[in-house]
Amino acid sequence: MNGTAVDDGTQEQGVNIWRYAFDEGADPAGRVPVHAVQGSWPPGPDAAYRPHPRHRRPLTDPVPADAPPPGLPPLGAGRRPAGRALLSWLEDTRGPRLCRVAGSSGSGRTHLLTWLAAACPADHPRPGRRVHALLDVEGLTVRSATTRLADLLGLTAGTPADLLEALQDGTPRTVVVTDLDRAGGPDLPGTPERIAAELLVPLLSVPWLLLVVEAAHGPAADELTAAAPGAAVLDLDQPQWTDPAKYADWCARLTGHQIDPATTHPSPGLAQLAARTPGAVLDPARTPTERATALADTWWAALPDAERGALTALSTADGPLSTELWATLPGAGGEQVVKSAADLLPPPPMADRWRLRPDEVAHRVAADRPPVDHGAMMWEVAGGIPVRDDGGPDLAASDPERLALLLRHASAADPATPMLDELDLLLYAEPATVTAAFQRAEDAGTPATPLAEAWRLAAPDRAALARPADRAAVLHAWLTGRDDASAAHCAELAAARWHTVWNRPAPGPCMTALGIGPRTGSLLVFDGAALHLADPATGELTSSGEPLTERHPRALTATAFGGALLLDASGTLSSLVLDGAVGAPPGTLETLGPCTAVAGHHDALVLGHPDGCTSHTTLSTGLTHRPETPLHDGPVTALGVTDADGGTLVVSGGEDGRVWTWMPGRPPLPAPVDQRPHPVTATALGATPAGLLLAAAWSDGLLRLRRWGERHRGADIRLGAPIHSLAVTPDGLVIAALPEVVLALTLVG
């Protein structure tokens, strides 16, 4: 392509790496404005080029230019030089897309990045000072980190590939990642570098995405450096990033023993530990890590026996604990001893979530501790679970933190632990621990159970599924057809206003559409391998077409000619043959112009266009109806159509998050029927025995079902994966196509 720069650097060799074509003069290794990106190629040797919808469309800033800038929150321990450096990097339009914050344990990396996120909210008046997600990956796996990051960004994704696909919307974002070196926990070694290689490195290929990552020198940092050798590195062990005078003032205010700030500069964690250590003598000529090791020895030797026992008990937890749970551990000594022991530790980054820090303290305590008997610890922890009247464990009344600790020890003792089959335990425990336990089982070669597969697909590591009942509702959807007894149990616990009728796994990205004309009464299903006809009541296939591979479908519709039309992500509309019938006669599609969404209805096609307009074309007459003004600001992203009120009713969704309905030949409604701050990914409507039913899905994964005229009835559903298409059958089933499955839902009552 003439006049373009193509990003074909080191990152291209990794998994899930996208390639981009830029306007002349753009630096592929730097920050490329969204409007200078001409298009992209998804991963894969046969991937079709996608024109970028925001090329030559500069972004407008939604915040008034005269809005007063918010003040910066305080940044202690003399770290203002480091804070200013990060702010300068954020606003440097010619800077690298990655900044890695390095330094020894206790150097204040997490505190600095938490401050950065607070100082740079997503709605900051200065576009160059916006952080859109702060992701703490301590204890997370690739899957849970991906799910949480997507959730923080208002997207939905269960895999890095899904997240990369969702990020192609051209929205500039800044992501801050903390505690990369603690990802996975002690029983999942190698997780930090896996997250770096499988999630963060692919993110670095997105030209409008900035990453700030906390990672000390090591394998995970090496992965990032190899992908972005020109990245900025802010090493907090270097003295220039800490003001000595301000640091000394901060040290003077620490409670405990008086310290010489010159002996701990520039490490706040070292100073906090020294203030809790009588007789601490440190050599400022040694590195912070060497000083921390020596200080940990002195600190440990000075501890009373009771507090030493409590801290040893804390070291067996393999993760942060509340003081309440810590006090119940074997050898902890009870509540008062634990409170006394907590006073001997540097304060935790999060309130009442204690672990041994800095790392040298954890290493010193572990050196004097016998190996952890995880099996015995499992039973000790289980002893604190409340008991029901029938003598069984009352998991619903138990603390999720205790259940998570129980599962951590059970998984460490046996990666294939039978506790992974205890559905109620998984529902009431902290979700990230469950995901990590399933990852240990997978890494150990344990065959995936239906529950493990359902947990993966449900992606429960999201804020919207904080309640066990919400997790039960989603697991019910994914267990249907895999383990019907467990699915029924989840449905009973959830007591939701919807339930799943059938669930059909698929080998690839799915699309569905209701048949029209000669296909009326059938469901068209594209499952990544072929186009099929299916029974909408059961999902059972009734016939299949020739093999067909399309890895990035955007829309599917039946036509009155007996075939189908498939719109792919590059904007190409193709005619598909089904049992000998074509989707459209030769030459028909060439007259339609560019489109971003399509739906068929009787002898007509409804099209969505890049400029936000919609149109209704009757194929037999060539008559086209187009509303006078665009309904959407930006491209139309989804369409649905049905018969209603003696005419044709169209529903459209757009990149602007709005859902409109309109009828050809009639003026549109004065306002959209729904609107959310996320792009619409699918819409459908249909006449059912209970009335007209409207379904809409947005990029953050929300599926909203509403009966016409019943504003507050229906259901809001989150299935854990992006919804690609929707269909409403005449008997009231809502059929949703997701990346790996097609499933049918229905409202209850």
PyMOL commands that set and color helices and strands:
alter all, ss='L'
color gray80, all
select helices_A, chain A and resi 10-13+34-36+80-91+109-119+127-129+142-152+160-169+180-182+191-203+219-227+239-241+244-252+261-264+268-274+288-301+305-315+323-326+335-342+359-367+374-382+395-397+400-413+418-421+423-428+431-443+450-458+463-465+468-479+484-494+517-519+589-591
alter helices_A, ss='H'
color red, helices_A
select strands_A, chain A and resi 4-6+19-23+37-41+50-51+98-102+133-136+173-178+209-214+232-235+498-505+511-514+523-526+530-534+541-547+553-558+564-568+573-576+597-601+604-608+614-618+624-625+636-644+647-654+658-662+674-675+680-688+691-698+702-707+715-718+725-728+734-738+741-747
alter strands_A, ss='S'
color yellow, strands_A
deselect
rebuild
show_as cartoon
